[in-house]
Amino acid sequence: MKDTSVKKVQARTSPRGALGQKYLASGKRVSLRLWEELETEEEVDRDSCREYETVGYCLAGSATLHLEGQVVKLERGDSWVVPAGAHHRYSELQGFSAVEATAPPAQVHGRDEGAAGAD
C-alpha cells in the first residue's frame, strides 16, 4: 500500500540533537535538520566521519568545510555534499545557519550521536 501521509514539523518546536541541531521532517530514506547561528566556539571543530550522506544549503553566515584534504568556504546561498564515510569538519563559523538533508536519516539508529557540527 502506498504511503500518502503528510508530515508537518515546525522548527520552533522540533526536537534538538546533542549539538543543537533541530530535527525537521523525516521520511524513511531522507531527513532534514537545521543548524542556527553557529559560532566557532560551538563544539564543531573536530573531525567526524558519518555513515550517511549530507547535502547542505547555507542560509546565513559563513563556515569553512574541511573535507578529505579539501577546504571550501561556505557562505549564504552555497550548497555542498559530504559523501557517506568522508572525514570532514567545519571551522571558522560566523553566524552559520544551514539546512541539511541526510540519507539515510541521521537521527535514526544513533547515527547522529556524537556528530561534530553542521554535519
C-alpha positions in Angstrom: 0.0 0.0 0.0 1.2 3.5 -0.9 2.1 5.9 1.9 0.1 9.1 1.4 0.6 10.6 4.9 1.7 14.2 5.1 4.0 15.3 7.9 4.4 18.9 9.1 7.2 19.9 11.5 7.6 23.4 12.9 11.3 24.3 13.5 10.5 26.3 16.7 9.1 23.2 18.4 11.1 20.4 16.7 13.4 18.1 18.8 17.0 19.0 19.2 20.1 16.9 18.9 23.0 16.9 21.3 24.8 19.7 19.4 21.8 21.9 19.0 20.7 20.7 15.6 16.9 20.8 15.1 15.4 17.7 13.5 12.8 18.7 11.0 10.7 16.4 8.7 11.9 12.9 8.3 10.9 10.1 5.9 12.1 6.5 5.6 15.1 7.4 3.4 15.9 11.0 4.0 15.5 13.6 6.7 16.1 17.4 7.3 17.8 19.1 10.1 18.5 22.8 10.8 21.6 24.5 12.3 21.0 28.0 13.5 23.6 30.8 14.2 26.6 28.6 15.0 29.8 30.3 16.1 33.3 28.9 16.2 33.2 28.3 20.0 30.5 25.7 19.4 31.8 22.1 19.6 32.1 21.7 15.8 35.8 22.0 15.2 36.8 18.3 15.2 36.9 15.6 12.5 33.9 13.4 12.0 33.0 10.6 9.7 29.4 9.5 9.3 27.6 6.6 7.6 25.1 8.9 6.0 25.4 11.3 3.0 24.7 15.0 3.7 23.5 17.7 1.3 23.5 21.2 2.8 22.5 24.7 2.0 23.8 27.8 3.8 21.0 30.2 4.9 23.2 32.8 6.6 26.7 33.5 7.9 29.7 31.5 6.9 31.9 28.5 7.7 34.8 26.6 6.3 34.4 22.9 5.4 37.4 20.7 5.5 36.7 17.5 3.5 39.3 14.8 2.8 42.1 17.4 2.3 39.9 19.9 0.5 39.0 23.3 2.0 35.8 25.0 1.0 34.4 28.4 2.2 30.6 28.2 2.7 28.6 31.4 2.5 24.9 32.3 2.2 23.5 30.7 -1.0 26.1 27.9 -1.2 25.2 24.3 -1.2 27.5 21.3 -0.6 27.7 17.5 -0.4 29.5 15.4 2.3 29.6 11.8 1.0 29.0 9.0 3.4 32.2 7.9 5.0 34.1 11.1 4.2 36.3 12.6 7.0 35.3 16.2 7.5 35.0 19.1 9.9 33.6 22.6 10.0 35.6 25.6 11.3 35.6 29.4 11.4 31.8 29.5 11.9 30.3 33.0 12.0 26.6 33.1 12.5 26.3 30.0 10.3 22.8 28.8 9.7 22.1 25.9 7.3 19.6 23.3 6.4 20.8 19.8 5.6 19.2 16.7 4.2 20.7 13.4 5.3 20.3 10.0 3.7 19.6 7.7 5.4 18.1 9.8 8.2 20.9 11.0 10.6 18.9 10.7 13.8 17.8 7.1 13.4 19.7 4.2 15.0 22.1 6.6 16.8 23.8 7.7 13.5 23.9 11.4 14.7 25.2 10.8 18.2 28.5 12.4 18.8 28.2 14.2 15.5 30.5 17.2 15.1 28.9 20.3 13.9 26.8 21.0 10.9 27.5 17.6 9.6 
